[in-house]
Amino acid sequence: MTCLPGNTVILTPCYRYLEPETGQGLVELKQRGWTSHVGYGFSAIDGARSVLASWALRQGFENLFWIDSDIGFTWRDFELVAQSPERFCCGPYMNKQAQGSIGVLPLDGDVIDRTTRGVRQIRGAGFGFMKTHRSIYEAMIKGRRGADDNGTSASDGFAVEPVPPCENAAGQPPFWPFFQPRISGSKPTRQYYGEDLSFCLLAEKLGFKLYANFDTDLMHIGRYGFRWRQDSARTGIQAQGEARK
C-alpha cells in the first residue's frame, strides 16, 4: 500500500522533546505536504502508541507511519518505506543498548548482517520508523485473520482475541490497547516482548507479513547518533557512534 499525503499521518510519540535531526526531518515532510502529529507528554510508550493509533483511525487515515522522536532520517529514507507496496514495512536501525546489533527479529534460519540490502521479510522490529495500514488495527479489533495474505502463524502462545476498547482520561474518547508488552512461553524459557515486537507478532498471527527495507540509513540517537553500518575498526568514542557536534 503506497502512502500518499492525503491518506497518511506521521505519528511521533514524544515525552519531552524531539531530537534536532528528527524535528528537521518532520519539518521537511510537512513542507512536502505530509501530515504530521506529535503526541507530547507520554511517559509510557505502549500507552502513547495505542492512544495515537486510536486517534488516527478515528480521523480516517489509511496509513499510520511511525517515526520516533530519536530517529534521524532523510527524505530518501522516508520515500523508500512510504512508497513500498507492502502495507507493513519498516526501516531498520541500530539498537542503543546492544551496540552493533540491528533491531529486527529475522525469519527462522535467516541471517541479517551489515551487508544486507533490499527488502526482506522479517518477523518483528522496533517501531521507530514503521509504516502500518489501518487494516492491521481493524483485524486486531475484530480478532480475525487479515484478508491480504496467509502469513505464517507464530508458535508463541499469543491468543488472537479482539482488542477491547479501554477508558481514557476524563473527557477523552476510549482507545484500543494495540501495543501491549507480553510474556510468552513457560518456565524456564519465558520470553518478554516489548510493545512493538508484541504488535508485530500479533499481526503475524492475524496473517500480516512484515518487511524491512535495508537500503535505508537511519540514525538512532542517544548520546551519540548510532549508525548500523559504521566502520567497526574505528576506536574510542567514535567506534560507539557519531559524536554530536
N, C-alpha and C positions, 0 to 999 in steps of 0.2 A: 504494500500500500504506500504509494508515493505521497509524501507530505506536501501540502500547498499552504500558502499563508492564510487562506480563508478557512481551512478546516483543521488547523493545528494550533495548539497552545504549548509554549515552552514553560515548564514548571520548575521552579527553583526553591526548594525548602531552605530556609536560612534562619540561623539562630540570632546572630548579631549583625554581621556584615558580609558583603561579597568580597572575595579576593579581587584585586585590581584586574588581573587577567580575565577572570570570569565576567566582571562588570563590563570590561571593554568588549568582550565577545557578544554579550547580550545587547549592548548599545548598537553594535553593527547589525545584529539581526533585526532589531526594531527599525533601523534606518532602511533596511531592505524589505520592510513591510510585514515582518512576522510579529505575532502576538506573544508577549512575554509576561508572566505573572510570578512575582517573587513573594513567597509567603514568609514574612518576618516573625520572629518571636517564638519559633518552635524549638524546644529543647529535646523532645523525643522524636527521633526521625521516623519511627513507624507510624506514629500518630500524624506527623506532618504530611507524609506521603499519602496516607489514607484520606485525610481531610482535603488536601489539594486535588487528589484524583476525583473525589466525590463532587467537588465544586466544578471541575472541568467537565465531567459527564453531564451535570445539570445544565451547563452552558451550551451543550450540544456539540462540543468538539469531537472530531473523529479520531485525531491522533494526539496523544499526550507524549510530548518529548521532554524527558527529564534531563536537566543539566544542573548538577550540584554546585554549591557556592564556592567550592575549592577546586574546580576543574578549569584549567586553561585550555582554550580551543581556538581554532581559526575557522573562517568561513568554509574552507575546504573540508575540514573535519565534519562540520555540520552537514554539508551538502552530501558527503559520502554516505552518511547514515540516513538522512532525511529522504534522499531520492532513491534509496534501495527499494526493490519491490516487496521485500519481506515486511510483514506488519509488526514483527517483534525482532528488533535489531539494535545492537549497541556498538559503541566504540570502546575497546578495552583500554585500561590504564593500569599503571603500576600501583601495587599495594604500598601504603605508607609503613605499616607495621612489619611486613616481611620484605625487606629491601631486595630488589632483583626479581621478585615474583610478580606475575600478572594476575589481576583479579578476575579470572574466569574459571569455571568448572567445565573441563572438556568432556566430550563423549567418552564412554568407556573405551580404553585402548588407544585413544587419540593422543598425539603428542603435540604440544604447542610450545614454541620457544621464540627467541628473538628474531629468528629468520622467517617466521610465519607471515604470510601475506595473503591478501584477498579476503573473501567472505567464507567463513567456516561455520558450520553448525556446532553449537555448544549446548551444555545443559543449564548453565547458570552464570551470572555475572553481577557485579555491582551496578547500581542504578545511577551512577554519576553522569552517564552520557547514554541514555537509553530511549529508543523510540518504541512506543506501545500503541496499540489500536484499541478503540473502545470495545470491540468485540471480546477481547480478553476479559475485561472487567465485567461485561454483561454475562459472560459464561460463568464467572465466579459467583455473581449474584444469583443466577439460576441454578448453579450446581450441576451443570451438564457438560458434556464434551463439546469442544469447539467444532464448528462446521467446516473449517478450512482445510484440515488435513488430519491424518490418522495419528501422527505423533508416536512416541514411544513411551509407554507407561513406566513411571519410576517405581522402584521397589523400596520406597522409603516409609511406607506405612501411613502417609498422609491421607486423611479422609477427605473425599471430594464431596463436601457438603455445601449448601448455599451459604454465602457470606451474608450474615444478617445485618440490617441497619442498626446503628448504635446511637444513643443520645449524645448530643454535643453540648457545648457550653450554653448557658441560658440565652435564649433568643437566636441561637444558631440552628440551622437545619441538621437533621441526623446525617451521619456519614457511614460509609461501609468500610470496615477494617480489612482492606485488601492486603495490607502489609503487616504481617504478624510474625515475630520470631517464633521458631518452633523447635521442639526437641523430638528427635526421631530415633527409632531403634530400641534396643533393650540392653540391660547390663551384660557385659561391661563395655559395650561398644556404642553407647548413646552418642548422637551427633547433634550439636547445636547449629541451627541455621539462623542467620540474621534475617531482617525483614525483607531484604532484596533477594537473597537466594531462596528464601521460602516462597516468595511470589513466583520466581522462575520455575521452581519445581512443582508448584501447584498448577501453574499454567501448562506445564508439560503433561501433567495428569489429565488436564482438560483437552489435550490434543494439539496444543500450540507448540511450534518449534521456534527456538531462539537461535539467532545468528549473530556473529560478531564480524565487524569489518576491521581487519588488521592492517589496513592501509592508512588508518587514522594515526595521528601522532599527538595524543593528548598529554597534558601536564596535570599531575595530581599534586596539589600544592599543600605543603605543610610548612615547616620552617624553610625548606628548600622546595623548588619545583622539580619533582621527580619525573624523569622520562624513562620509559621502559627500555629503549634501545641505546641507552648511554654506553659509552665505551667502558667496559669493566676493568680495563687496565689503568684507568685514572685512579689516583690515590688521594688519601686525606679527605677533606671536606668535599672536594669536587667529585670524588667517587660516589658520594652519597646522593648527589643531585646538583642541579644548577644553583649556585649561590644567587640569592636575590640581590639585585643591585639597588 
